[in-house]
Structures are given as structure tokens and as C-alpha cells.
Amino acid sequence: MDKNFNLEYLPLFEQDLSEVRDYIAKMLQNPTAALKLINDTEKAIQKRLKNPLGYKPYNSSKNRMQPYYTIRVRNYTVFYVIVGNVMEVRRFVYSRRNLPDIV
């Protein structure tokens, strides 16, 4: 049975993504790479939207009302939850950071 999911981005995700974009574009002086990362992230999220529950939940040490799921995009991890029929995208984090401390 296919279920259609709506997509929502939390402000924290948008802030995370903007900070990474600005760092790559300005500090590393590579706006092309920043734009490619944004595009790759959007494509990965749209692809996952077709079956967001078809993946193993993230093994979090924190007690959560909804389990976190992840999407890997190059060196970054997108975190999302499912609330009803909504795929709520919450965080965009550099994968080499200590993820349990962040999410």
C-alpha cells in the first residue's frame, strides 16, 4: 500500500543547510560545490519522500516520540521524522561530528 507523504522543513534544518552552504561558498571559496551540495540534498530528500519509512531508524540514545531516520548526502547526514503523513526534515549535520551529542 502506497502512502503519500507531505514534506516539511524545520527552521533548524534550513539554518544548518544555510551555514554549510555559506561555509563552502565563502570560507572555502567554492560556490559551485555549495550549490551542488544543496541540489544533491534536495534530490536525496525528494527520493526518500517516496518511501520514508522503508529504512532502518537511527539508533538514538535519546528518548523520542518519533524515531529519527537518516539520509546520507556525501559527508553530511539529513535527519527526519514521520509525523502522521508528514516527513519532517529536522537537521543537516556534518557526519564526522559526534552525532549522538547533536541529535
Backbone bond lengths (Angstrom), bond angles and torsions (degrees), N, CA, C in turn:
res aa  C-N    CA-C-N  psi(-1)  N-CA   C-N-CA  omega(-1)  CA-C   N-CA-C  phi
1 M - - - 1.460 - - 1.523 108.87 -
2 D 1.321 116.26 120.93 1.455 120.84 177.68 1.520 109.77 -85.01
3 K 1.303 114.90 137.60 1.456 120.93 177.11 1.519 106.94 -122.39
4 N 1.311 116.24 135.20 1.458 119.91 178.06 1.520 109.37 -88.61
5 F 1.311 115.55 133.12 1.455 121.59 179.33 1.516 109.60 -113.00
6 N 1.321 115.02 141.36 1.454 120.92 171.65 1.527 107.85 -89.16
7 L 1.311 115.91 160.58 1.459 121.42 -176.67 1.518 109.85 -118.62
8 E 1.339 115.64 131.55 1.466 121.24 174.93 1.511 108.75 -133.90
9 Y 1.334 114.86 140.59 1.464 121.66 176.32 1.522 108.37 -109.23
10 L 1.331 117.18 126.08 1.455 119.93 174.72 1.522 109.85 -76.19
11 P 1.329 117.66 150.78 1.468 120.59 178.56 1.534 112.92 -55.68
12 L 1.326 117.87 -33.13 1.460 120.10 179.49 1.527 111.29 -64.36
13 F 1.339 117.51 -39.20 1.466 120.97 175.35 1.518 109.84 -61.41
14 E 1.326 116.40 -47.10 1.464 120.55 -179.05 1.524 111.02 -61.32
15 Q 1.322 116.67 -38.65 1.468 121.16 177.51 1.536 110.46 -65.85
16 D 1.336 116.87 -46.11 1.468 121.04 177.68 1.529 110.47 -55.72
17 L 1.323 115.64 -49.49 1.460 121.09 -176.65 1.528 111.10 -64.67
18 S 1.317 117.11 -40.72 1.472 121.01 178.38 1.527 111.65 -63.29
19 E 1.323 116.28 -40.63 1.469 119.96 179.54 1.523 111.13 -64.69
20 V 1.328 117.25 -41.81 1.460 120.99 178.37 1.527 109.82 -66.25
21 R 1.318 117.06 -44.96 1.465 121.30 178.70 1.522 110.59 -57.50
22 D 1.345 116.41 -48.15 1.460 120.36 -178.99 1.522 111.60 -63.68
23 Y 1.312 116.90 -39.77 1.469 120.39 179.92 1.534 110.20 -62.37
24 I 1.327 116.15 -48.13 1.465 119.76 -178.27 1.532 110.63 -67.03
25 A 1.329 116.47 -44.73 1.464 120.54 -176.14 1.529 112.55 -70.35
26 K 1.327 116.81 -42.59 1.468 120.18 -172.65 1.521 112.83 -97.44
27 M 1.323 117.35 -53.91 1.467 120.18 -176.58 1.530 111.38 -69.90
28 L 1.326 116.31 -42.86 1.463 119.93 179.01 1.526 111.63 -89.78
29 Q 1.317 116.09 -5.14 1.465 123.70 178.38 1.532 111.88 53.71
30 N 1.317 114.79 48.36 1.455 120.01 179.99 1.532 110.35 -137.69
31 P 1.350 116.56 72.00 1.466 119.33 -178.58 1.528 113.23 -62.44
32 T 1.320 117.89 -28.23 1.467 120.74 178.57 1.526 110.38 -64.66
33 A 1.328 116.91 -44.77 1.468 120.79 178.70 1.525 110.88 -65.48
34 A 1.336 116.82 -37.36 1.466 120.40 178.22 1.522 110.71 -62.35
35 L 1.322 116.58 -45.52 1.466 120.76 179.49 1.527 110.88 -64.76
36 K 1.320 117.55 -40.11 1.467 120.84 178.67 1.530 110.65 -63.24
37 L 1.325 117.63 -40.46 1.465 120.63 177.89 1.529 111.09 -63.39
38 I 1.324 117.00 -42.87 1.476 120.88 177.22 1.528 109.86 -60.15
39 N 1.327 117.00 -46.96 1.466 120.94 -179.20 1.521 111.79 -64.34
40 D 1.337 117.09 -43.28 1.464 120.82 178.78 1.532 111.13 -63.07
41 T 1.326 116.10 -38.25 1.464 120.68 179.29 1.527 110.45 -65.16
42 E 1.319 116.37 -45.20 1.466 120.32 179.51 1.532 110.42 -62.77
43 K 1.313 117.67 -42.43 1.474 121.00 178.93 1.530 110.88 -62.18
44 A 1.325 116.98 -43.33 1.464 121.02 -179.15 1.526 111.05 -64.40
45 I 1.334 116.50 -40.30 1.473 120.19 179.40 1.532 110.22 -67.27
46 Q 1.325 116.90 -43.50 1.464 120.12 179.38 1.527 111.49 -63.36
47 K 1.331 116.19 -38.65 1.467 120.25 177.64 1.528 110.35 -64.29
48 R 1.328 116.95 -43.44 1.466 121.20 -178.67 1.528 111.49 -68.18
49 L 1.319 117.27 -29.11 1.467 121.81 -179.18 1.531 111.50 -58.01
50 K 1.328 117.35 -24.96 1.463 121.03 179.62 1.526 112.54 -69.30
51 N 1.361 117.10 -25.89 1.464 121.00 -179.07 1.535 109.59 -156.15
52 P 1.329 118.00 64.82 1.467 119.77 -173.10 1.522 114.93 -69.51
53 L 1.330 117.91 -19.54 1.469 120.62 -179.86 1.530 112.70 -94.97
54 G 1.307 116.59 1.00 1.462 121.03 -176.40 1.517 113.64 -84.09
55 Y 1.302 118.04 18.33 1.457 122.56 -177.05 1.524 109.95 -131.03
56 K 1.304 115.36 159.15 1.463 121.34 -179.58 1.534 109.70 -70.23
57 P 1.335 117.95 133.38 1.472 120.09 176.87 1.532 111.32 -63.87
58 Y 1.316 115.00 153.09 1.462 122.72 176.15 1.526 108.75 -67.51
59 N 1.307 116.88 134.47 1.463 122.12 -178.95 1.526 109.23 -81.44
60 S 1.315 116.77 89.07 1.460 122.66 -176.75 1.521 110.61 -95.23
61 S 1.314 115.36 142.49 1.463 119.52 176.82 1.527 111.10 -84.31
62 K 1.336 116.71 -9.09 1.462 120.88 -179.40 1.525 109.96 -91.10
63 N 1.323 115.75 147.39 1.454 122.10 176.34 1.529 108.54 -77.31
64 R 1.311 118.00 122.26 1.462 121.79 -175.40 1.524 110.71 -128.30
65 M 1.340 114.85 147.64 1.468 119.12 175.14 1.521 110.22 -69.36
66 Q 1.340 117.03 -39.75 1.460 122.08 177.03 1.533 107.73 -123.03
67 P 1.319 116.88 138.68 1.463 118.19 177.70 1.525 111.59 -69.03
68 Y 1.314 114.64 147.32 1.465 121.01 174.37 1.526 109.04 -83.25
69 Y 1.317 115.40 145.40 1.459 123.52 171.35 1.522 106.73 -121.42
70 T 1.326 115.94 157.84 1.458 119.03 -177.63 1.520 111.71 -125.86
71 I 1.325 113.49 155.03 1.461 122.73 171.36 1.525 105.60 -132.04
72 R 1.313 117.11 125.61 1.460 120.56 176.63 1.524 109.17 -89.38
73 V 1.320 115.72 129.80 1.460 122.16 175.24 1.524 106.00 -130.45
74 R 1.302 115.62 102.11 1.468 122.36 -174.52 1.524 110.21 51.81
75 N 1.335 118.08 -118.83 1.472 121.40 -177.87 1.526 112.75 -93.20
76 Y 1.304 117.54 17.21 1.463 121.61 -175.55 1.518 110.61 -124.55
77 T 1.324 114.68 159.00 1.464 121.30 178.06 1.521 108.77 -126.08
78 V 1.329 115.67 128.54 1.458 123.16 173.79 1.528 106.38 -95.58
79 F 1.321 116.54 131.67 1.464 121.73 177.15 1.523 108.68 -110.91
80 Y 1.346 115.56 134.60 1.463 119.96 177.94 1.520 109.71 -143.27
81 V 1.337 114.88 161.82 1.457 122.49 173.75 1.525 107.75 -129.20
82 I 1.315 115.05 164.89 1.464 121.33 174.35 1.522 107.43 -110.90
83 V 1.322 115.90 123.21 1.460 122.41 177.07 1.526 106.14 -123.39
84 G 1.329 115.30 104.28 1.467 119.48 -175.81 1.519 109.51 64.66
85 N 1.333 116.07 -118.13 1.466 120.12 178.09 1.537 111.46 -106.95
86 V 1.332 116.16 24.10 1.468 121.36 -177.63 1.526 110.37 -114.41
87 M 1.323 115.48 128.05 1.458 121.65 169.20 1.523 105.82 -90.80
88 E 1.335 115.10 106.87 1.466 121.60 -174.50 1.531 108.59 -99.75
89 V 1.332 116.13 109.74 1.461 121.86 -178.01 1.522 107.81 -85.43
90 R 1.348 115.62 121.11 1.463 120.16 -169.36 1.520 115.68 -108.60
91 R 1.330 118.89 -40.40 1.473 120.16 -173.81 1.524 110.87 -140.86
92 F 1.338 114.73 156.66 1.458 123.96 174.49 1.521 105.67 -137.31
93 V 1.339 116.65 108.05 1.462 121.00 -167.98 1.525 110.47 -130.16
94 Y 1.329 115.72 140.59 1.463 121.30 173.77 1.525 107.96 -60.44
95 S 1.315 117.79 126.80 1.467 122.55 -170.35 1.521 114.24 -67.41
96 R 1.322 118.24 -21.05 1.466 119.41 -179.00 1.522 112.77 -86.53
97 R 1.316 117.11 -2.01 1.459 119.91 174.12 1.522 108.84 -74.83
98 N 1.299 116.68 166.56 1.463 121.11 178.67 1.536 108.47 -77.46
99 L 1.307 116.16 87.56 1.467 121.52 -172.81 1.522 114.05 -57.19
100 P 1.332 120.68 -40.66 1.479 118.40 179.13 1.532 113.67 -59.62
101 D 1.320 117.39 -27.22 1.466 119.98 177.84 1.532 112.30 -77.04
102 I 1.317 116.59 -20.02 1.468 121.20 -173.31 1.519 111.53 -97.83
103 V 1.335 116.49 -45.32 1.477 120.00 -175.43 1.505 111.92 -114.02
